[in-house]
Amino acid sequence: MAARGLFLTFEGGDGSGKSTQVALLTEWLAEQGRTVVHAREPGGTELGAELREIILHRRGYIAPRAEALLYAADRAHNIATVVRPALESGHIVIQDRYLDSSVAYQGAGRVLDPAEVRNVSLWATEGLLPDLTVLLDLDIETGRARLDDSRTRYDRLEAEAAEFHHRVREAYLGLASAEPGRFLVLDATESVDTLAARIRDRVSELLA
Ligand code: TYD
């Protein structure tokens, strides 16, 4: 089971700047001559793209447990077909969102039991945990304002009320304090360059 590559995940709410930091880290790793494989959930595979369309854009109600299982199905397929093969080849996988998203959004947001949600994901992925999870922490109002500049329509999760997103943020912070060794929590209001440097420092330690 021991994977040889490095599995790095990025988490955070709307407008937290994950994509910018993923791009900067990728650029830096490429300069070091490392092969980086990008992955994302939901929707990082062909099957995942179909699931993503249902999860985020289907009109009408989706029961919370069904939603949790749809994310888990996307995750199972992504890990089996993209992430594990890349790790086994010794590559660095940088993934936008992983199981912590499910624990935060489906657990705290939809109010399912967080431990059960996590266990479903661990079953789906045969227990794969990231080597490092970068949490870009941002208050909901700032994140939403950033998003409003670039969005004309919201997906099913983004459209949830502020209260939902506050619970998600608190859940993320709780997860990070429960696993301080795996998480790097950053204040997403810091400058892009400062954030990038902190992430590079941590990744350098892992590569050393
Ligand atoms: P994503 O496309 O990554 O959106 P963003 O641009 O905000 O990163 O994810 C879409 C939505 O899915 C996002 O609002 C978070 C949500 N989500 C869950 O609720 N559970 C999950 O397990 C994952 C991976 C995402």
Boltz pocket constraint, residues with backbone or C-beta under 6 A from the ligand:
constraints:
  - pocket:
      binder: B
      contacts: [[A, 12], [A, 13], [A, 14], [A, 15], [A, 18], [A, 41], [A, 42], [A, 56], [A, 71], [A, 96], [A, 97], [A, 98], [A, 99], [A, 101], [A, 102], [A, 103], [A, 105], [A, 106], [A, 155], [A, 157], [A, 158]]
      max_distance: 6.0
